[in-house]
Amino acid sequence: MPWTPDSLPDLSDRTIVLTGANSGIGWEATRHLATRGARVVMACRNQEKGKDALARILEQLPTARLELAKLDLGSLASIRACAEDLKARFPRIDVLVNNAGIMAIPRALTEDGFEVQLGTNHLGHFALTGLLLDTLQRGEAPRVVSVASLAHQMGRIDFDDLMGERRYQKWAAYGQSKLANLLFTYELDRRLAARGIGIVAAACHPGYSSTNLHGVGPEQAKSAIAGAFFKMGHVVFGMSAEQGALPTVYAAAAPGVVGGDYVGPDGLFEVWGYPKKVTSNAASKDVAVASKLWEASERLTGVEWLS
């Protein structure tokens, strides 16, 4: 039988922080987790959209325990402020879901001068996780879940041009950021295990899910053709965002998830289906590259942890 959130245990003793919770996979995962009783902290950049997203869940589930936090992953100052806010509000965090992301957009820079896809998808979450480590250690069976992508398979970490200053190709930059998510997960798992810290570091991917993520790049590039291509892809290949969120929900809360697990859809080429444990490519498991990326991430963000 396929796995569904109905098989989750009661989560009323769990506090889960989920980034990018106001739309798409993040919103659906929030709704699923709240349905099982979890307190979910919706960490969103746009607070008005966050309030609207929270209200839409409460319309369906009036008893949901939801809270908002302000987080702009493109700003180290915002990340530090969010971490301090979360630590002040919650004595422990049981699960951190690093979900927020952007995909294949024209080159831009974060507030701190990082290429925006690497900065948002990887470096921002790297810093947030490090700043919340102590609070996660106090959690009940704590987990850190990073949402990767099938696009990691086309990624390469270009240490000579991490920020795409010499040559930028939006899909290559996206692939790099998603490969970074997996390298980070596996390196985090190794470093936690080496220190005897009982936090599970796992990753997941949503297959091909019909969300607004796909439309941002074509919109910013003003490409009607690309926009039409993705709309067609949604019809032919795409799962609903509700089903696409299931690997995230599984990785965050299902029993039996262990450090280094990677969860994705069980269908053909992992494009659609129900959650199961899957395998990422060889590049994502390169220990030397992962260690070098960790060191670079510490240097760039100024957040040094588990060194």
C-alpha positions as CSV (number, residue, x, y, z in Angstrom):
1,M,0.0,0.0,0.0
2,P,1.3,3.5,-0.8
3,W,2.4,5.6,2.1
4,T,0.1,8.5,3.1
5,P,0.1,11.0,6.0
6,D,-2.8,9.0,7.6
7,S,-0.2,6.6,8.8
8,L,1.7,9.3,10.8
9,P,1.7,9.1,14.5
10,D,0.2,11.8,16.6
11,L,2.6,14.9,16.4
12,S,1.1,17.0,19.1
13,D,4.4,16.9,21.0
14,R,6.4,18.2,18.0
15,T,7.4,21.8,17.1
16,I,8.3,22.0,13.4
17,V,9.9,25.0,11.7
18,L,9.2,25.0,7.9
19,T,10.8,27.6,5.6
20,G,8.9,28.8,2.6
21,A,5.6,27.6,4.1
22,N,3.3,30.1,2.4
23,S,2.9,28.3,-1.0
24,G,3.4,25.1,-3.0
25,I,5.1,22.2,-1.3
26,G,5.7,24.2,1.9
27,W,2.1,25.1,2.4
28,E,0.8,21.6,1.7
29,A,3.4,20.0,4.0
30,T,2.4,22.5,6.7
31,R,-1.2,21.5,6.3
32,H,-0.4,17.8,6.5
33,L,1.8,18.1,9.6
34,A,-0.7,20.4,11.3
35,T,-3.5,17.9,10.6
36,R,-1.6,15.4,12.7
37,G,-1.3,17.8,15.6
38,A,2.1,19.4,15.1
39,R,2.8,23.0,16.0
40,V,4.2,24.3,12.7
41,V,6.1,27.6,12.5
42,M,5.7,29.0,9.1
43,A,9.0,30.8,8.3
44,C,8.2,33.2,5.4
45,R,9.9,36.2,3.7
46,N,6.6,37.9,2.9
47,Q,4.6,38.2,6.1
48,E,1.4,39.2,4.3
49,K,1.5,36.1,2.2
50,G,2.4,34.1,5.3
51,K,-0.7,35.5,7.2
52,D,-2.9,34.6,4.2
53,A,-1.4,31.1,4.0
54,L,-1.9,30.5,7.7
55,A,-5.5,31.7,7.5
56,R,-6.3,29.4,4.6
57,I,-5.2,26.4,6.7
58,L,-7.2,27.6,9.6
59,E,-10.3,27.7,7.4
60,Q,-9.9,24.0,6.8
61,L,-8.5,23.1,10.2
62,P,-9.6,25.5,12.9
63,T,-7.7,23.6,15.6
64,A,-4.3,23.9,13.7
65,R,-1.4,25.2,15.8
66,L,0.3,27.5,13.5
67,E,2.7,30.4,14.0
68,L,4.6,32.8,11.8
69,A,8.2,33.7,11.7
70,K,9.9,36.3,9.4
71,L,12.7,34.9,7.4
72,D,14.5,36.2,4.3
73,L,17.0,33.6,3.2
74,G,18.7,36.1,1.0
75,S,19.8,38.1,4.0
76,L,22.2,36.9,6.7
77,A,20.9,39.6,9.0
78,S,17.3,38.3,8.6
79,I,18.5,34.7,9.1
80,R,20.3,35.7,12.4
81,A,17.2,37.7,13.5
82,C,14.9,34.8,12.7
83,A,17.1,32.3,14.6
84,E,17.1,34.6,17.7
85,D,13.4,35.0,17.5
86,L,12.8,31.2,17.2
87,K,15.2,30.5,20.1
88,A,13.4,33.1,22.3
89,R,9.9,31.7,21.5
90,F,10.6,28.0,21.6
91,P,12.7,26.2,24.2
92,R,13.2,23.4,21.7
93,I,12.7,22.7,18.0
94,D,12.0,19.1,17.0
95,V,12.2,19.4,13.2
96,L,13.6,22.0,10.9
97,V,12.5,21.6,7.3
98,N,14.7,23.6,4.9
99,N,12.1,23.9,2.1
100,A,12.2,27.4,0.7
101,G,13.9,27.8,-2.7
102,I,14.0,29.5,-6.1
103,M,14.5,27.9,-9.4
104,A,16.3,28.8,-12.7
105,I,16.0,32.6,-12.6
106,P,18.1,35.2,-14.3
107,R,21.3,36.0,-12.4
108,A,20.8,38.2,-9.3
109,L,22.6,38.6,-6.0
110,T,21.4,38.3,-2.4
111,E,21.7,41.2,0.0
112,D,25.2,39.8,1.0
113,G,26.4,39.4,-2.6
114,F,25.8,35.7,-3.1
115,E,24.4,34.3,-6.4
116,V,20.7,34.2,-5.4
117,Q,20.0,30.5,-6.1
118,L,23.0,29.2,-4.2
119,G,22.5,31.9,-1.6
120,T,18.8,31.1,-1.0
121,N,18.7,27.4,-1.6
122,H,21.9,26.4,0.2
123,L,23.8,29.1,2.1
124,G,20.8,30.6,3.8
125,H,19.6,27.2,5.1
126,F,23.2,26.3,6.0
127,A,23.4,29.4,8.2
128,L,19.9,28.9,9.7
129,T,20.6,25.3,10.6
130,G,23.9,26.1,12.3
131,L,22.3,29.0,14.3
132,L,19.5,26.7,15.5
133,L,21.7,23.7,16.3
134,D,21.5,24.1,20.1
135,T,17.7,24.4,20.1
136,L,17.4,21.4,17.8
137,Q,19.6,19.3,20.2
138,R,17.0,19.9,22.9
139,G,14.3,18.5,20.6
140,E,12.4,15.2,20.8
141,A,14.0,12.9,18.3
142,P,15.1,16.0,16.3
143,R,15.5,16.1,12.5
144,V,16.9,18.5,9.9
145,V,15.3,17.9,6.5
146,S,16.5,19.6,3.3
147,V,14.4,19.6,0.2
148,A,16.6,18.8,-2.8
149,S,15.6,18.1,-6.4
150,L,16.0,15.7,-9.3
151,A,18.0,18.6,-10.7
152,H,20.9,17.7,-8.4
153,Q,21.8,15.2,-11.1
154,M,22.9,18.0,-13.5
155,G,24.7,19.9,-10.7
156,R,28.4,20.5,-10.2
157,I,30.0,22.5,-7.5
158,D,32.2,25.0,-9.3
159,F,34.5,26.2,-6.5
160,D,36.4,28.5,-9.0
161,D,33.1,30.3,-9.8
162,L,30.6,29.5,-7.1
163,M,28.7,32.8,-7.7
164,G,28.6,32.5,-11.5
165,E,30.6,35.7,-11.9
166,R,32.5,34.5,-15.0
167,R,29.8,32.4,-16.5
168,Y,26.2,32.1,-15.5
169,Q,23.6,29.6,-16.7
170,K,20.4,29.6,-14.7
171,W,19.8,25.8,-14.8
172,A,23.4,25.0,-14.0
173,A,23.2,27.3,-11.1
174,Y,20.0,25.7,-9.9
175,G,21.6,22.2,-10.3
176,Q,24.6,23.4,-8.2
177,S,22.3,24.6,-5.4
178,K,20.3,21.4,-5.3
179,L,23.5,19.3,-5.3
180,A,24.7,21.5,-2.5
181,N,21.5,20.6,-0.5
182,L,22.4,16.9,-0.7
183,L,26.2,17.4,0.0
184,F,25.2,19.4,3.0
185,T,22.8,16.8,4.3
186,Y,25.3,13.9,4.0
187,E,28.1,16.0,5.5
188,L,25.9,17.1,8.3
189,D,25.0,13.5,9.0
190,R,28.6,12.5,9.2
191,R,29.6,15.4,11.5
192,L,26.6,14.8,13.8
193,A,27.5,11.1,14.0
194,A,31.1,11.8,14.7
195,R,30.2,13.9,17.7
196,G,27.5,11.6,19.0
197,I,24.7,14.2,18.5
198,G,21.3,12.6,18.0
199,I,19.9,14.7,15.2
200,V,18.7,13.0,12.1
201,A,19.9,14.8,8.9
202,A,17.8,13.6,5.9
203,A,16.8,15.0,2.5
204,C,13.9,14.6,0.1
205,H,12.7,15.7,-3.3
206,P,9.1,16.3,-4.7
207,G,9.6,14.8,-8.1
208,Y,7.8,16.9,-10.7
209,S,5.1,18.8,-8.8
210,S,2.8,21.5,-10.2
211,T,3.7,24.5,-8.1
212,N,4.4,28.2,-8.7
213,L,8.1,27.5,-8.4
214,H,8.3,26.7,-12.0
215,G,6.7,29.9,-13.2
216,V,9.1,32.4,-11.4
217,G,12.0,31.9,-13.8
218,P,10.0,32.4,-17.0
219,E,8.2,35.3,-15.5
220,Q,11.4,37.1,-14.5
221,A,13.0,36.3,-17.9
222,K,9.8,37.5,-19.6
223,S,9.7,34.2,-21.6
224,A,6.2,33.2,-22.7
225,I,7.6,30.1,-24.4
226,A,9.3,28.8,-21.3
227,G,6.1,29.6,-19.3
228,A,4.0,27.6,-21.8
229,F,6.5,24.7,-21.7
230,F,6.2,24.4,-17.9
231,K,2.4,24.6,-18.0
232,M,2.4,21.7,-20.5
233,G,4.8,19.8,-18.2
234,H,2.4,20.3,-15.3
235,V,-0.4,18.7,-17.3
236,V,1.6,15.8,-18.8
237,F,4.0,14.9,-15.9
238,G,3.1,17.0,-12.8
239,M,1.7,15.8,-9.6
240,S,-0.4,18.1,-7.5
241,A,1.4,20.1,-4.9
242,E,-0.5,18.2,-2.2
243,Q,1.0,14.9,-3.4
244,G,4.4,16.4,-4.2
245,A,4.6,17.4,-0.5
246,L,4.4,13.8,0.7
247,P,8.2,13.1,0.6
248,T,8.8,16.2,2.7
249,V,6.1,15.1,5.2
250,Y,7.6,11.6,5.3
251,A,11.1,12.8,5.8
252,A,10.0,15.2,8.6
253,A,7.8,12.9,10.6
254,A,7.5,9.3,9.5
255,P,8.9,6.7,11.8
256,G,12.1,4.9,10.6
257,V,13.8,7.8,9.0
258,V,17.6,7.7,9.8
259,G,20.5,10.0,9.1
260,G,21.5,10.2,5.4
261,D,18.1,9.0,4.2
262,Y,16.8,10.5,0.9
263,V,13.1,10.3,0.2
264,G,11.4,10.8,-3.2
265,P,8.4,9.5,-5.3
266,D,8.2,5.8,-6.1
267,G,7.1,6.1,-9.7
268,L,9.0,6.0,-12.9
269,F,12.3,8.0,-12.8
270,E,11.0,9.4,-9.4
271,V,8.9,11.9,-11.3
272,W,5.7,11.1,-9.5
273,G,4.3,8.7,-7.0
274,Y,4.2,8.1,-3.3
275,P,7.2,8.5,-0.9
276,K,9.9,5.9,-0.5
277,K,13.6,6.0,0.3
278,V,15.6,6.6,-2.9
279,T,19.2,7.1,-3.9
280,S,21.0,10.2,-5.1
281,N,23.9,10.3,-7.6
282,A,27.6,9.7,-6.9
283,A,28.5,13.4,-7.0
284,S,26.2,14.0,-4.0
285,K,28.2,11.5,-2.0
286,D,31.7,12.9,-2.7
287,V,33.1,13.3,0.8
288,A,35.9,15.6,-0.2
289,V,33.6,18.0,-2.1
290,A,31.1,18.0,0.7
291,S,33.8,18.9,3.3
292,K,35.2,21.7,1.0
293,L,31.7,23.0,0.5
294,W,31.1,23.0,4.2
295,E,34.2,25.1,4.8
296,A,33.3,27.5,2.0
297,S,29.8,27.8,3.4
298,E,31.2,28.7,6.9
299,R,33.5,31.3,5.4
300,L,30.9,32.9,3.3
301,T,28.1,33.0,5.9
302,G,30.3,33.6,9.0
303,V,28.4,30.7,10.7
304,E,31.0,28.2,12.0
305,W,29.6,25.0,13.5
306,L,30.5,21.4,13.9
307,S,34.0,22.3,12.6
